[in-house]
Amino acid sequence: MFFQSGAFKALENGTAVTWQQQQLHLQNLANLETPGYKTKSMVFEKVLEDAQGGKVYQARTVTEENTSIRPDGNNVDADKEGVELYKAYAQYSMLLDKMKSEFTNYNAVINNGMK
């Protein structure tokens, strides 16, 4: 069944990650005027390979400590954050649309199979 498939798990994990990315960019934008605030971003690392040879990735949040845009130490670039936020939103929306179409397909199969 689709709910137990690798494709569904990938869609589910993808939506969770893109949601987290949106929240991180919103947090950065919310701290645009906070003195000393440093931009945070997500990075993905390959942590292991499972028994079937599939790659497993882990996301972690990193703080960009080495840059400073303003004299008060804040390094949030509003333009960059806005673009990244929209990019994460577009990816999230696409994944939800894909998931919705899969549910629609299964609904059609179930309803047509009962006739």
FIMIGU-321660 format. One line per field, with one value per residue (C-alpha): residue in one letter; x negated, y, z. Coordinates in Angstrom, 2 decimals, always signed. Example, Ala and Ser with C-alpha at 12.3 -4.5 7.8 and 13.67 -1.06 7.14 Angstrom:
// residues 2
kolza <- c(a, s)
X <- c(-12.30, -13.67)
Y <- c(-4.50, -1.06)
Z <- c(+7.80, +7.14)
***
This chain:
// residues 115
kolza <- c(m, f, f, q, s, g, a, f, k, a, l, e, n, g, t, a, v, t, w, q, q, q, q, l, h, l, q, n, l, a, n, l, e, t, p, g, y, k, t, k, s, m, v, f, e, k, v, l, e, d, a, q, g, g, k, v, y, q, a, r, t, v, t, e, e, n, t, s, i, r, p, d, g, n, n, v, d, a, d, k, e, g, v, e, l, y, k, a, y, a, q, y, s, m, l, l, d, k, m, k, s, e, f, t, n, y, n, a, v, i, n, n, g, m, k)
X <- c(+0.00, -1.13, -1.20, -3.88, -5.92, -9.26, -7.68, -5.18, -7.90, -9.98, -7.02, -6.27, -9.89, -10.20, -7.21, -8.55, -11.97, -10.61, -8.28, -11.28, -13.18, -10.29, -10.22, -13.96, -13.79, -10.85, -12.87, -15.77, -13.44, -11.80, -15.24, -16.21, -16.59, -17.97, -21.50, -24.02, -21.60, -23.28, -21.53, -20.67, -20.36, -19.85, -22.48, -22.04, -24.63, -24.83, -25.03, -24.83, -23.65, -20.97, -21.14, -19.59, -22.14, -19.79, -21.22, -20.03, -20.44, -20.21, -19.42, -21.07, -20.89, -24.04, -24.64, -26.63, -28.99, -31.70, -29.75, -28.31, -26.23, -25.61, -27.76, -25.65, -26.75, -23.48, -24.03, -20.46, -20.05, -16.31, -16.42, -18.22, -15.92, -12.84, -14.03, -14.93, -11.57, -9.72, -11.85, -11.02, -7.34, -7.27, -8.91, -6.49, -3.50, -4.75, -5.20, -1.71, -0.25, -2.02, -0.74, +2.79, +2.69, +1.60, +4.54, +6.87, +5.59, +6.12, +9.57, +10.48, +9.23, +11.15, +14.38, +14.23, +13.37, +16.51, +18.86)
Y <- c(+0.00, +3.55, +4.59, +2.02, +2.64, +4.36, +7.00, +8.00, +8.11, +10.35, +12.71, +12.71, +13.42, +16.03, +17.98, +17.86, +19.15, +21.93, +22.98, +23.20, +25.22, +27.69, +28.07, +28.68, +31.40, +33.01, +32.99, +34.69, +37.34, +37.89, +38.66, +41.06, +43.94, +41.94, +43.09, +40.26, +37.75, +35.33, +33.69, +30.02, +27.52, +23.81, +21.50, +17.88, +15.22, +11.62, +9.75, +6.10, +3.62, +1.14, -2.58, -2.10, +0.52, +3.50, +6.78, +8.28, +11.99, +13.98, +17.67, +19.91, +23.61, +25.68, +29.29, +31.49, +33.07, +34.39, +37.11, +40.42, +42.72, +45.43, +47.12, +45.55, +42.05, +41.00, +39.14, +38.55, +39.39, +40.03, +39.59, +36.25, +35.02, +36.04, +34.10, +31.05, +31.20, +31.27, +28.41, +26.26, +27.22, +26.24, +22.89, +22.28, +23.10, +20.83, +17.94, +18.45, +18.54, +15.29, +13.69, +14.92, +13.48, +10.10, +10.13, +11.10, +8.18, +5.71, +7.12, +6.63, +3.03, +2.25, +3.88, +2.30, -1.08, -1.05, -0.55)
Z <- c(+0.00, -0.72, +2.95, +3.65, +0.49, +0.21, -2.03, +0.65, +3.31, +1.03, +0.51, +4.23, +5.19, +2.43, +3.70, +7.27, +6.20, +3.99, +6.83, +9.15, +6.55, +6.32, +10.09, +10.18, +7.50, +9.31, +12.53, +10.72, +9.28, +12.67, +14.10, +11.34, +13.82, +16.75, +17.58, +17.43, +15.90, +13.51, +10.57, +10.96, +8.12, +7.62, +6.23, +5.30, +5.88, +4.85, +8.13, +7.14, +4.57, +5.48, +4.76, +1.31, +0.28, +0.63, +1.72, +4.97, +5.52, +8.70, +8.84, +11.36, +12.01, +11.72, +12.70, +10.35, +12.86, +10.51, +8.73, +9.82, +7.63, +10.21, +12.85, +15.63, +14.53, +12.93, +9.64, +8.41, +4.72, +4.28, +0.50, +0.72, +3.49, +1.50, -1.55, +0.52, +2.31, -1.00, -2.34, +0.70, +0.40, -3.30, -2.53, +0.32, -1.87, -4.66, -2.24, -0.81, -4.34, -5.18, -2.00, -2.73, -6.26, -4.87, -2.43, -5.29, -7.37, -4.52, -3.87, -7.54, -7.49, -4.31, -5.52, -8.97, -7.50, -5.38, -8.35)
***
